[in-house]
Amino acid sequence: TVLGAVEDGVNAWVSSHGAPTSTEVVEGHIAPDALVLDVSDPGRVLEEADETIPVELLWRRAAELVDRGPVAVAAGFGVRAGLALGILERAGVRELLFWKTKAAPPARHLEPYG
């Protein structure tokens, strides 16, 4: 049930808070050309990561990533990445993307037979 309506709600939001943004999503197992930030569970290691900061600690350390160029938030699915992107946007990181590391199976390396 809708209790009310806002006349021209999207434009009212833009006037008050600025235009909403979207975040580029990169899929696959090749690291994007950016500072790769691993926000996964503590104890998990992402070899391609330039920085590892569990999302639980990111509020305290987000300022470290401001003015370091594009930041690719690496996560398997999206919950941690969504939280991290919001934190980093709020901290002032301007160029963000989400690297969905579980989007494609890793390339298989086959050994010659015989």
N, C-alpha and C positions, 0 to 999 in steps of 0.2 A: 504494500500500500504506500503510495506516495502522499506525503502530508503537505506538500507545497511545490512550488516551482520558482525558478530564478529566471527572470527575463534576461535573455542574452548572456547566459551563465559563463560560457567559455570566454567571451570577450571581457566580461567583468573580471574573471580570474586573471587574464593577461594584463589588464590595467592595474590590478593590485599587486600581482606577484611576478609578472614577466611571463614570457611564453614558455610552455612546457617543452622539454627536450626529449629526444629519444637517444638511445645508446646503440651504437653499432654492435652487432653480434657476429663474432668470427667463430667458425666451426672447424674442427679438424685437429690433427696432431702436430701441425707445424706452428711454432710460436709466431705470433704476429710481431711486426716491427714496432715494438713499444717496450716500455719497462713492464715486465711480466710480474704481477703481484699475485702470489698464491695466498688465498684466504681460507684454505681448507682446514679440516680438523687438525689440532695440534698433534704432531707425531707423524703425519702423512708428509711425504716428500715429493715435490714436483721438481724433477731435475731441471726443467726449462725455466724455473722461477729465478728472477733477479732479486726479488725480495719475498720473504715469507712472513706474513703478519696474520695470525688467526683473526677472524672477524671479531672475536670477543675482545681483542686488544686494539682494534683499529681506531676507535675514538681517540685513544691516548696518543696514537702514533701517526694519525692522518696528516698532520702538518709536515711530516718528513717527505711526503710525496708531492707537495705543492711545488710548482715550477721545475719539475723533473722531466717534463715532456709528456708525451702520451703514456697513459697507464692502462695496461690490459689486465683486467681482473680475471684471474683464472679460477674456474670452479667447474665441477662436473655437471651440475644441473643449473639451478638458478636461485635457490633461496639465499645461500650465503653471498652469492654475487649481487643479488638485488640489495641486500643489506649493505654490502660494501660500497656499491655504487652510490647509494644514498648518502652514506657517511662521507665519501670522498667528494661528492658534489657540494655538500654542505661545508666541507673544509676548504673548498676553493680550487680543487683539481679541475682544470678546464677541459682537458682532452681525455675522455674515458671510452673504453670499449670492454665488452664482455667476451672473453675467450672461453667458449663452451668446450672443455677438454674431452668430454665423453660423447661428443656429437658423432664421431665417426670411429670405426674400429681402427686400431693401429695397423700400419702396413706390415704385412708378414714378410719376414726374411726367410727364404728357403735355401737350405744348403744343397749343393749338388749331390746327387745320388751316385754311389759307386766308387 
